[in-house]
Structures are given as C-alpha cells and as structure tokens.
Amino acid sequence: MAKPLIFRFSERLKKIRRDKGVTLEELGFRSGLHKNYLSDVECGRRNISLKAVEKLAKGLEVDPHELFLPIE
C-alpha cells in the first residue's frame, strides 16, 4: 500500500531542501514561513495549503509540481 500523500510530500520537501543545502531556518526566511511550521510539515504533522506550497516552491526555486513528484 502506498504511503499517504502527506508523507510523500513531506519526504520530497525534505529531500529537495537538503539536496539544495538549505536549512529549515533559511527556508523559513526565503518562504516567509516559520521554521517550526516547516519542521511539522516535513514530519507529516501538518497539512499544508496550496498558498504555502507556492511559497515553499519559490523559496526552494523549484516549480510547485516538483514538490509532489515521487522520490527516485
């Protein structure tokens, strides 16, 4: 059975952030989202709005759809 979308999203977000060498604090600064909120999103404890997805994508300099792609 596939993992729920919230966990697949959180894993992908964490992978992209780490691959780019960005800390949670830096991503928070870039996206305008608090680092504690981002930590909860990466752990799958928070649902995220599409507005927040857009902010994260901009902060990571990726297209929003890339946050939903499966981890290879």
N, CA, C and O atoms as a Maestro MAE file, in Angstrom:
{
 s_m_m2io_version
 :::
 2.0.0
}

f_m_ct {
 s_m_title
 :::
 protein
 m_atom[288] {
  # First column is atom index #
  i_m_mmod_type
  r_m_x_coord
  r_m_y_coord
  r_m_z_coord
  i_m_residue_number
  s_m_chain_name
  s_m_pdb_residue_name
  s_m_pdb_atom_name
  i_m_atomic_number
  :::
  1 25 0.844 -1.182 0.000 1 A "MET " " N  " 7
  2 3 0.000 0.000 0.000 1 A "MET " " CA " 6
  3 2 0.892 1.249 0.000 1 A "MET " " C  " 6
  4 15 1.887 1.308 0.722 1 A "MET " " O  " 8
  5 25 0.533 2.225 -0.801 2 A "ALA " " N  " 7
  6 3 1.312 3.462 -0.921 2 A "ALA " " CA " 6
  7 2 1.148 4.314 0.336 2 A "ALA " " C  " 6
  8 15 0.114 4.282 1.004 2 A "ALA " " O  " 8
  9 25 2.193 5.071 0.633 3 A "LYS " " N  " 7
  10 3 2.134 6.000 1.756 3 A "LYS " " CA " 6
  11 2 1.125 7.098 1.454 3 A "LYS " " C  " 6
  12 15 0.924 7.454 0.293 3 A "LYS " " O  " 8
  13 25 0.493 7.635 2.488 4 A "PRO " " N  " 7
  14 3 -0.415 8.765 2.265 4 A "PRO " " CA " 6
  15 2 0.342 9.958 1.647 4 A "PRO " " C  " 6
  16 15 1.542 10.127 1.864 4 A "PRO " " O  " 8
  17 25 -0.374 10.760 0.890 5 A "LEU " " N  " 7
  18 3 0.206 11.891 0.184 5 A "LEU " " CA " 6
  19 2 0.954 12.830 1.123 5 A "LEU " " C  " 6
  20 15 2.010 13.350 0.762 5 A "LEU " " O  " 8
  21 25 0.428 13.053 2.313 6 A "ILE " " N  " 7
  22 3 1.078 13.985 3.239 6 A "ILE " " CA " 6
  23 2 2.503 13.538 3.558 6 A "ILE " " C  " 6
  24 15 3.397 14.373 3.693 6 A "ILE " " O  " 8
  25 25 2.724 12.222 3.681 7 A "PHE " " N  " 7
  26 3 4.067 11.726 3.986 7 A "PHE " " CA " 6
  27 2 4.966 11.725 2.749 7 A "PHE " " C  " 6
  28 15 6.165 11.984 2.854 7 A "PHE " " O  " 8
  29 25 4.399 11.439 1.593 8 A "ARG " " N  " 7
  30 3 5.193 11.504 0.367 8 A "ARG " " CA " 6
  31 2 5.623 12.941 0.093 8 A "ARG " " C  " 6
  32 15 6.756 13.181 -0.323 8 A "ARG " " O  " 8
  33 25 4.716 13.908 0.327 9 A "PHE " " N  " 7
  34 3 5.050 15.316 0.153 9 A "PHE " " CA " 6
  35 2 6.145 15.723 1.127 9 A "PHE " " C  " 6
  36 15 7.111 16.380 0.740 9 A "PHE " " O  " 8
  37 25 5.998 15.336 2.385 10 A "SER " " N  " 7
  38 3 6.975 15.746 3.404 10 A "SER " " CA " 6
  39 2 8.364 15.181 3.104 10 A "SER " " C  " 6
  40 15 9.366 15.872 3.289 10 A "SER " " O  " 8
  41 25 8.429 13.945 2.648 11 A "GLU " " N  " 7
  42 3 9.725 13.344 2.292 11 A "GLU " " CA " 6
  43 2 10.353 14.059 1.103 11 A "GLU " " C  " 6
  44 15 11.559 14.307 1.087 11 A "GLU " " O  " 8
  45 25 9.545 14.387 0.122 12 A "ARG " " N  " 7
  46 3 10.048 15.073 -1.071 12 A "ARG " " CA " 6
  47 2 10.549 16.473 -0.715 12 A "ARG " " C  " 6
  48 15 11.607 16.895 -1.183 12 A "ARG " " O  " 8
  49 25 9.792 17.187 0.108 13 A "LEU " " N  " 7
  50 3 10.191 18.520 0.546 13 A "LEU " " CA " 6
  51 2 11.540 18.464 1.265 13 A "LEU " " C  " 6
  52 15 12.437 19.259 0.985 13 A "LEU " " O  " 8
  53 25 11.669 17.533 2.177 14 A "LYS " " N  " 7
  54 3 12.913 17.404 2.938 14 A "LYS " " CA " 6
  55 2 14.083 17.066 2.020 14 A "LYS " " C  " 6
  56 15 15.178 17.605 2.179 14 A "LYS " " O  " 8
  57 25 13.850 16.176 1.061 15 A "LYS " " N  " 7
  58 3 14.920 15.788 0.131 15 A "LYS " " CA " 6
  59 2 15.377 16.979 -0.711 15 A "LYS " " C  " 6
  60 15 16.577 17.220 -0.844 15 A "LYS " " O  " 8
  61 25 14.437 17.717 -1.274 16 A "ILE " " N  " 7
  62 3 14.794 18.872 -2.099 16 A "ILE " " CA " 6
  63 2 15.551 19.897 -1.262 16 A "ILE " " C  " 6
  64 15 16.573 20.430 -1.694 16 A "ILE " " O  " 8
  65 25 15.048 20.166 -0.071 17 A "ARG " " N  " 7
  66 3 15.698 21.157 0.799 17 A "ARG " " CA " 6
  67 2 17.122 20.742 1.129 17 A "ARG " " C  " 6
  68 15 18.045 21.552 1.042 17 A "ARG " " O  " 8
  69 25 17.301 19.488 1.507 18 A "ARG " " N  " 7
  70 3 18.641 19.014 1.859 18 A "ARG " " CA " 6
  71 2 19.562 18.973 0.642 18 A "ARG " " C  " 6
  72 15 20.733 19.339 0.743 18 A "ARG " " O  " 8
  73 25 19.054 18.537 -0.493 19 A "ASP " " N  " 7
  74 3 19.867 18.494 -1.714 19 A "ASP " " CA " 6
  75 2 20.373 19.886 -2.101 19 A "ASP " " C  " 6
  76 15 21.457 20.026 -2.666 19 A "ASP " " O  " 8
  77 25 19.583 20.903 -1.793 20 A "LYS " " N  " 7
  78 3 19.980 22.269 -2.100 20 A "LYS " " CA " 6
  79 2 20.824 22.882 -0.981 20 A "LYS " " C  " 6
  80 15 21.298 24.010 -1.111 20 A "LYS " " O  " 8
  81 25 21.015 22.145 0.117 21 A "GLY " " N  " 7
  82 3 21.831 22.643 1.216 21 A "GLY " " CA " 6
  83 2 21.185 23.788 1.985 21 A "GLY " " C  " 6
  84 15 21.870 24.675 2.494 21 A "GLY " " O  " 8
  85 25 19.862 23.757 2.061 22 A "VAL " " N  " 7
  86 3 19.112 24.824 2.727 22 A "VAL " " CA " 6
  87 2 18.637 24.325 4.093 22 A "VAL " " C  " 6
  88 15 18.078 23.233 4.196 22 A "VAL " " O  " 8
  89 25 18.857 25.116 5.130 23 A "THR " " N  " 7
  90 3 18.366 24.764 6.462 23 A "THR " " CA " 6
  91 2 16.899 25.141 6.576 23 A "THR " " C  " 6
  92 15 16.374 25.894 5.755 23 A "THR " " O  " 8
  93 25 16.240 24.610 7.605 24 A "LEU " " N  " 7
  94 3 14.852 24.999 7.852 24 A "LEU " " CA " 6
  95 2 14.754 26.497 8.133 24 A "LEU " " C  " 6
  96 15 13.819 27.163 7.690 24 A "LEU " " O  " 8
  97 25 15.719 27.008 8.863 25 A "GLU " " N  " 7
  98 3 15.719 28.434 9.169 25 A "GLU " " CA " 6
  99 2 15.834 29.271 7.890 25 A "GLU " " C  " 6
  100 15 15.121 30.262 7.725 25 A "GLU " " O  " 8
  101 25 16.728 28.870 6.992 26 A "GLU " " N  " 7
  102 3 16.902 29.595 5.738 26 A "GLU " " CA " 6
  103 2 15.653 29.484 4.866 26 A "GLU " " C  " 6
  104 15 15.230 30.465 4.254 26 A "GLU " " O  " 8
  105 25 15.066 28.291 4.808 27 A "LEU " " N  " 7
  106 3 13.844 28.126 4.017 27 A "LEU " " CA " 6
  107 2 12.718 28.972 4.600 27 A "LEU " " C  " 6
  108 15 11.914 29.544 3.862 27 A "LEU " " O  " 8
  109 25 12.665 29.047 5.920 28 A "GLY " " N  " 7
  110 3 11.666 29.901 6.553 28 A "GLY " " CA " 6
  111 2 11.836 31.351 6.148 28 A "GLY " " C  " 6
  112 15 10.861 32.042 5.853 28 A "GLY " " O  " 8
  113 25 13.072 31.806 6.135 29 A "PHE " " N  " 7
  114 3 13.359 33.182 5.727 29 A "PHE " " CA " 6
  115 2 12.967 33.405 4.267 29 A "PHE " " C  " 6
  116 15 12.338 34.409 3.933 29 A "PHE " " O  " 8
  117 25 13.340 32.468 3.408 30 A "ARG " " N  " 7
  118 3 13.061 32.611 1.972 30 A "ARG " " CA " 6
  119 2 11.571 32.555 1.651 30 A "ARG " " C  " 6
  120 15 11.098 33.243 0.747 30 A "ARG " " O  " 8
  121 25 10.832 31.727 2.401 31 A "SER " " N  " 7
  122 3 9.425 31.490 2.077 31 A "SER " " CA " 6
  123 2 8.452 32.318 2.908 31 A "SER " " C  " 6
  124 15 7.276 32.433 2.561 31 A "SER " " O  " 8
  125 25 8.938 32.892 4.002 32 A "GLY " " N  " 7
  126 3 8.046 33.635 4.882 32 A "GLY " " CA " 6
  127 2 7.242 32.739 5.803 32 A "GLY " " C  " 6
  128 15 6.242 33.170 6.378 32 A "GLY " " O  " 8
  129 25 7.678 31.480 5.947 33 A "LEU " " N  " 7
  130 3 7.011 30.523 6.834 33 A "LEU " " CA " 6
  131 2 7.933 30.229 8.014 33 A "LEU " " C  " 6
  132 15 9.154 30.183 7.859 33 A "LEU " " O  " 8
  133 25 7.348 30.032 9.186 34 A "HIS " " N  " 7
  134 3 8.156 29.802 10.391 34 A "HIS " " CA " 6
  135 2 8.830 28.436 10.327 34 A "HIS " " C  " 6
  136 15 8.248 27.467 9.842 34 A "HIS " " O  " 8
  137 25 10.065 28.371 10.825 35 A "LYS " " N  " 7
  138 3 10.825 27.120 10.765 35 A "LYS " " CA " 6
  139 2 10.143 26.001 11.553 35 A "LYS " " C  " 6
  140 15 10.262 24.836 11.172 35 A "LYS " " O  " 8
  141 25 9.437 26.315 12.631 36 A "ASN " " N  " 7
  142 3 8.723 25.277 13.384 36 A "ASN " " CA " 6
  143 2 7.568 24.695 12.566 36 A "ASN " " C  " 6
  144 15 7.310 23.492 12.611 36 A "ASN " " O  " 8
  145 25 6.885 25.546 11.828 37 A "TYR " " N  " 7
  146 3 5.827 25.103 10.929 37 A "TYR " " CA " 6
  147 2 6.416 24.185 9.850 37 A "TYR " " C  " 6
  148 15 5.857 23.134 9.538 37 A "TYR " " O  " 8
  149 25 7.546 24.601 9.292 38 A "LEU " " N  " 7
  150 3 8.199 23.805 8.250 38 A "LEU " " CA " 6
  151 2 8.636 22.451 8.794 38 A "LEU " " C  " 6
  152 15 8.523 21.439 8.103 38 A "LEU " " O  " 8
  153 25 9.128 22.429 10.010 39 A "SER " " N  " 7
  154 3 9.525 21.169 10.629 39 A "SER " " CA " 6
  155 2 8.317 20.238 10.754 39 A "SER " " C  " 6
  156 15 8.416 19.045 10.466 39 A "SER " " O  " 8
  157 25 7.182 20.782 11.184 40 A "ASP " " N  " 7
  158 3 5.960 19.974 11.289 40 A "ASP " " CA " 6
  159 2 5.514 19.455 9.926 40 A "ASP " " C  " 6
  160 15 5.051 18.320 9.819 40 A "ASP " " O  " 8
  161 25 5.648 20.272 8.889 41 A "VAL " " N  " 7
  162 3 5.280 19.842 7.536 41 A "VAL " " CA " 6
  163 2 6.198 18.699 7.102 41 A "VAL " " C  " 6
  164 15 5.726 17.697 6.565 41 A "VAL " " O  " 8
  165 25 7.506 18.843 7.330 42 A "GLU " " N  " 7
  166 3 8.461 17.807 6.925 42 A "GLU " " CA " 6
  167 2 8.272 16.502 7.695 42 A "GLU " " C  " 6
  168 15 8.657 15.436 7.214 42 A "GLU " " O  " 8
  169 25 7.690 16.580 8.871 43 A "CYS " " N  " 7
  170 3 7.434 15.374 9.666 43 A "CYS " " CA " 6
  171 2 6.047 14.795 9.406 43 A "CYS " " C  " 6
  172 15 5.688 13.762 9.970 43 A "CYS " " O  " 8
  173 25 5.269 15.455 8.557 44 A "GLY " " N  " 7
  174 3 3.937 14.976 8.226 44 A "GLY " " CA " 6
  175 2 2.911 15.245 9.306 44 A "GLY " " C  " 6
  176 15 1.858 14.608 9.333 44 A "GLY " " O  " 8
  177 25 3.205 16.193 10.208 45 A "ARG " " N  " 7
  178 3 2.275 16.521 11.295 45 A "ARG " " CA " 6
  179 2 1.310 17.645 10.933 45 A "ARG " " C  " 6
  180 15 0.357 17.907 11.667 45 A "ARG " " O  " 8
  181 25 1.550 18.301 9.819 46 A "ARG " " N  " 7
  182 3 0.707 19.428 9.397 46 A "ARG " " CA " 6
  183 2 0.251 19.244 7.961 46 A "ARG " " C  " 6
  184 15 1.016 18.820 7.095 46 A "ARG " " O  " 8
  185 25 -1.004 19.571 7.731 47 A "ASN " " N  " 7
  186 3 -1.480 19.708 6.359 47 A "ASN " " CA " 6
  187 2 -1.010 21.062 5.871 47 A "ASN " " C  " 6
  188 15 -0.871 21.999 6.657 47 A "ASN " " O  " 8
  189 25 -0.769 21.164 4.606 48 A "ILE " " N  " 7
  190 3 -0.224 22.402 4.060 48 A "ILE " " CA " 6
  191 2 -1.172 22.938 2.996 48 A "ILE " " C  " 6
  192 15 -1.727 22.177 2.204 48 A "ILE " " O  " 8
  193 25 -1.350 24.239 2.986 49 A "SER " " N  " 7
  194 3 -2.226 24.861 1.993 49 A "SER " " CA " 6
  195 2 -1.483 25.022 0.670 49 A "SER " " C  " 6
  196 15 -0.255 24.955 0.615 49 A "SER " " O  " 8
  197 25 -2.240 25.231 -0.369 50 A "LEU " " N  " 7
  198 3 -1.622 25.471 -1.672 50 A "LEU " " CA " 6
  199 2 -0.841 26.780 -1.678 50 A "LEU " " C  " 6
  200 15 0.159 26.901 -2.385 50 A "LEU " " O  " 8
  201 25 -1.284 27.752 -0.903 51 A "LYS " " N  " 7
  202 3 -0.533 29.005 -0.793 51 A "LYS " " CA " 6
  203 2 0.840 28.745 -0.191 51 A "LYS " " C  " 6
  204 15 1.841 29.301 -0.644 51 A "LYS " " O  " 8
  205 25 0.882 27.894 0.836 52 A "ALA " " N  " 7
  206 3 2.156 27.562 1.473 52 A "ALA " " CA " 6
  207 2 3.035 26.746 0.525 52 A "ALA " " C  " 6
  208 15 4.252 26.929 0.508 52 A "ALA " " O  " 8
  209 25 2.438 25.851 -0.263 53 A "VAL " " N  " 7
  210 3 3.199 25.085 -1.256 53 A "VAL " " CA " 6
  211 2 3.858 26.052 -2.238 53 A "VAL " " C  " 6
  212 15 5.024 25.885 -2.596 53 A "VAL " " O  " 8
  213 25 3.116 27.044 -2.661 54 A "GLU " " N  " 7
  214 3 3.652 28.032 -3.594 54 A "GLU " " CA " 6
  215 2 4.825 28.803 -2.967 54 A "GLU " " C  " 6
  216 15 5.829 29.052 -3.634 54 A "GLU " " O  " 8
  217 25 4.699 29.175 -1.706 55 A "LYS " " N  " 7
  218 3 5.771 29.882 -1.007 55 A "LYS " " CA " 6
  219 2 7.018 29.010 -0.867 55 A "LYS " " C  " 6
  220 15 8.140 29.482 -1.047 55 A "LYS " " O  " 8
  221 25 6.808 27.727 -0.543 56 A "LEU " " N  " 7
  222 3 7.939 26.805 -0.417 56 A "LEU " " CA " 6
  223 2 8.652 26.633 -1.746 56 A "LEU " " C  " 6
  224 15 9.881 26.660 -1.807 56 A "LEU " " O  " 8
  225 25 7.882 26.456 -2.803 57 A "ALA " " N  " 7
  226 3 8.476 26.281 -4.130 57 A "ALA " " CA " 6
  227 2 9.305 27.501 -4.510 57 A "ALA " " C  " 6
  228 15 10.406 27.369 -5.044 57 A "ALA " " O  " 8
  229 25 8.780 28.669 -4.237 58 A "LYS " " N  " 7
  230 3 9.520 29.895 -4.538 58 A "LYS " " CA " 6
  231 2 10.793 29.960 -3.699 58 A "LYS " " C  " 6
  232 15 11.852 30.324 -4.209 58 A "LYS " " O  " 8
  233 25 10.698 29.611 -2.418 59 A "GLY " " N  " 7
  234 3 11.859 29.624 -1.543 59 A "GLY " " CA " 6
  235 2 12.927 28.630 -1.949 59 A "GLY " " C  " 6
  236 15 14.117 28.870 -1.745 59 A "GLY " " O  " 8
  237 25 12.504 27.507 -2.524 60 A "LEU " " N  " 7
  238 3 13.436 26.470 -2.969 60 A "LEU " " CA " 6
  239 2 13.823 26.632 -4.443 60 A "LEU " " C  " 6
  240 15 14.655 25.885 -4.958 60 A "LEU " " O  " 8
  241 25 13.221 27.598 -5.105 61 A "GLU " " N  " 7
  242 3 13.474 27.852 -6.518 61 A "GLU " " CA " 6
  243 2 13.174 26.636 -7.391 61 A "GLU " " C  " 6
  244 15 13.973 26.240 -8.240 61 A "GLU " " O  " 8
  245 25 11.993 26.055 -7.156 62 A "VAL " " N  " 7
  246 3 11.507 24.935 -7.965 62 A "VAL " " CA " 6
  247 2 10.062 25.233 -8.361 62 A "VAL " " C  " 6
  248 15 9.403 26.080 -7.757 62 A "VAL " " O  " 8
  249 25 9.586 24.535 -9.373 63 A "ASP " " N  " 7
  250 3 8.177 24.627 -9.726 63 A "ASP " " CA " 6
  251 2 7.369 23.880 -8.669 63 A "ASP " " C  " 6
  252 15 7.817 22.841 -8.184 63 A "ASP " " O  " 8
  253 25 6.191 24.378 -8.298 64 A "PRO " " N  " 7
  254 3 5.397 23.720 -7.256 64 A "PRO " " CA " 6
  255 2 5.147 22.233 -7.503 64 A "PRO " " C  " 6
  256 15 5.120 21.446 -6.557 64 A "PRO " " O  " 8
  257 25 4.964 21.846 -8.762 65 A "HIS " " N  " 7
  258 3 4.671 20.433 -9.046 65 A "HIS " " CA " 6
  259 2 5.819 19.516 -8.627 65 A "HIS " " C  " 6
  260 15 5.599 18.337 -8.347 65 A "HIS " " O  " 8
  261 25 7.038 20.049 -8.582 66 A "GLU " " N  " 7
  262 3 8.185 19.222 -8.221 66 A "GLU " " CA " 6
  263 2 8.092 18.723 -6.777 66 A "GLU " " C  " 6
  264 15 8.683 17.698 -6.437 66 A "GLU " " O  " 8
  265 25 7.365 19.433 -5.940 67 A "LEU " " N  " 7
  266 3 7.203 19.016 -4.548 67 A "LEU " " CA " 6
  267 2 6.295 17.789 -4.418 67 A "LEU " " C  " 6
  268 15 6.251 17.154 -3.364 67 A "LEU " " O  " 8
  269 25 5.574 17.461 -5.488 68 A "PHE " " N  " 7
  270 3 4.647 16.327 -5.454 68 A "PHE " " CA " 6
  271 2 5.171 15.109 -6.218 68 A "PHE " " C  " 6
  272 15 4.518 14.065 -6.228 68 A "PHE " " O  " 8
  273 25 6.323 15.224 -6.849 69 A "LEU " " N  " 7
  274 3 6.868 14.100 -7.608 69 A "LEU " " CA " 6
  275 2 7.381 13.016 -6.666 69 A "LEU " " C  " 6
  276 15 7.809 13.321 -5.553 69 A "LEU " " O  " 8
  277 25 7.345 11.767 -7.090 70 A "PRO " " N  " 7
  278 3 7.884 10.699 -6.243 70 A "PRO " " CA " 6
  279 2 9.396 10.828 -6.102 70 A "PRO " " C  " 6
  280 15 10.082 11.336 -6.989 70 A "PRO " " O  " 8
  281 25 9.888 10.361 -4.978 71 A "ILE " " N  " 7
  282 3 11.327 10.345 -4.756 71 A "ILE " " CA " 6
  283 2 11.909 9.191 -5.566 71 A "ILE " " C  " 6
  284 15 11.414 8.065 -5.518 71 A "ILE " " O  " 8
  285 25 12.954 9.492 -6.300 72 A "GLU " " N  " 7
  286 3 13.550 8.468 -7.179 72 A "GLU " " CA " 6
  287 2 14.558 7.642 -6.429 72 A "GLU " " C  " 6
  288 15 15.160 6.733 -7.001 72 A "GLU " " O  " 8
  :::
 }
 m_bond[287] {
  # First column is bond index #
  i_m_from
  i_m_to
  i_m_order
  :::
  1 1 2 1
  2 2 3 1
  3 3 4 2
  4 3 5 1
  5 5 6 1
  6 6 7 1
  7 7 8 2
  8 7 9 1
  9 9 10 1
  10 10 11 1
  11 11 12 2
  12 11 13 1
  13 13 14 1
  14 14 15 1
  15 15 16 2
  16 15 17 1
  17 17 18 1
  18 18 19 1
  19 19 20 2
  20 19 21 1
  21 21 22 1
  22 22 23 1
  23 23 24 2
  24 23 25 1
  25 25 26 1
  26 26 27 1
  27 27 28 2
  28 27 29 1
  29 29 30 1
  30 30 31 1
  31 31 32 2
  32 31 33 1
  33 33 34 1
  34 34 35 1
  35 35 36 2
  36 35 37 1
  37 37 38 1
  38 38 39 1
  39 39 40 2
  40 39 41 1
  41 41 42 1
  42 42 43 1
  43 43 44 2
  44 43 45 1
  45 45 46 1
  46 46 47 1
  47 47 48 2
  48 47 49 1
  49 49 50 1
  50 50 51 1
  51 51 52 2
  52 51 53 1
  53 53 54 1
  54 54 55 1
  55 55 56 2
  56 55 57 1
  57 57 58 1
  58 58 59 1
  59 59 60 2
  60 59 61 1
  61 61 62 1
  62 62 63 1
  63 63 64 2
  64 63 65 1
  65 65 66 1
  66 66 67 1
  67 67 68 2
  68 67 69 1
  69 69 70 1
  70 70 71 1
  71 71 72 2
  72 71 73 1
  73 73 74 1
  74 74 75 1
  75 75 76 2
  76 75 77 1
  77 77 78 1
  78 78 79 1
  79 79 80 2
  80 79 81 1
  81 81 82 1
  82 82 83 1
  83 83 84 2
  84 83 85 1
  85 85 86 1
  86 86 87 1
  87 87 88 2
  88 87 89 1
  89 89 90 1
  90 90 91 1
  91 91 92 2
  92 91 93 1
  93 93 94 1
  94 94 95 1
  95 95 96 2
  96 95 97 1
  97 97 98 1
  98 98 99 1
  99 99 100 2
  100 99 101 1
  101 101 102 1
  102 102 103 1
  103 103 104 2
  104 103 105 1
  105 105 106 1
  106 106 107 1
  107 107 108 2
  108 107 109 1
  109 109 110 1
  110 110 111 1
  111 111 112 2
  112 111 113 1
  113 113 114 1
  114 114 115 1
  115 115 116 2
  116 115 117 1
  117 117 118 1
  118 118 119 1
  119 119 120 2
  120 119 121 1
  121 121 122 1
  122 122 123 1
  123 123 124 2
  124 123 125 1
  125 125 126 1
  126 126 127 1
  127 127 128 2
  128 127 129 1
  129 129 130 1
  130 130 131 1
  131 131 132 2
  132 131 133 1
  133 133 134 1
  134 134 135 1
  135 135 136 2
  136 135 137 1
  137 137 138 1
  138 138 139 1
  139 139 140 2
  140 139 141 1
  141 141 142 1
  142 142 143 1
  143 143 144 2
  144 143 145 1
  145 145 146 1
  146 146 147 1
  147 147 148 2
  148 147 149 1
  149 149 150 1
  150 150 151 1
  151 151 152 2
  152 151 153 1
  153 153 154 1
  154 154 155 1
  155 155 156 2
  156 155 157 1
  157 157 158 1
  158 158 159 1
  159 159 160 2
  160 159 161 1
  161 161 162 1
  162 162 163 1
  163 163 164 2
  164 163 165 1
  165 165 166 1
  166 166 167 1
  167 167 168 2
  168 167 169 1
  169 169 170 1
  170 170 171 1
  171 171 172 2
  172 171 173 1
  173 173 174 1
  174 174 175 1
  175 175 176 2
  176 175 177 1
  177 177 178 1
  178 178 179 1
  179 179 180 2
  180 179 181 1
  181 181 182 1
  182 182 183 1
  183 183 184 2
  184 183 185 1
  185 185 186 1
  186 186 187 1
  187 187 188 2
  188 187 189 1
  189 189 190 1
  190 190 191 1
  191 191 192 2
  192 191 193 1
  193 193 194 1
  194 194 195 1
  195 195 196 2
  196 195 197 1
  197 197 198 1
  198 198 199 1
  199 199 200 2
  200 199 201 1
  201 201 202 1
  202 202 203 1
  203 203 204 2
  204 203 205 1
  205 205 206 1
  206 206 207 1
  207 207 208 2
  208 207 209 1
  209 209 210 1
  210 210 211 1
  211 211 212 2
  212 211 213 1
  213 213 214 1
  214 214 215 1
  215 215 216 2
  216 215 217 1
  217 217 218 1
  218 218 219 1
  219 219 220 2
  220 219 221 1
  221 221 222 1
  222 222 223 1
  223 223 224 2
  224 223 225 1
  225 225 226 1
  226 226 227 1
  227 227 228 2
  228 227 229 1
  229 229 230 1
  230 230 231 1
  231 231 232 2
  232 231 233 1
  233 233 234 1
  234 234 235 1
  235 235 236 2
  236 235 237 1
  237 237 238 1
  238 238 239 1
  239 239 240 2
  240 239 241 1
  241 241 242 1
  242 242 243 1
  243 243 244 2
  244 243 245 1
  245 245 246 1
  246 246 247 1
  247 247 248 2
  248 247 249 1
  249 249 250 1
  250 250 251 1
  251 251 252 2
  252 251 253 1
  253 253 254 1
  254 254 255 1
  255 255 256 2
  256 255 257 1
  257 257 258 1
  258 258 259 1
  259 259 260 2
  260 259 261 1
  261 261 262 1
  262 262 263 1
  263 263 264 2
  264 263 265 1
  265 265 266 1
  266 266 267 1
  267 267 268 2
  268 267 269 1
  269 269 270 1
  270 270 271 1
  271 271 272 2
  272 271 273 1
  273 273 274 1
  274 274 275 1
  275 275 276 2
  276 275 277 1
  277 277 278 1
  278 278 279 1
  279 279 280 2
  280 279 281 1
  281 281 282 1
  282 282 283 1
  283 283 284 2
  284 283 285 1
  285 285 286 1
  286 286 287 1
  287 287 288 2
  :::
 }
}
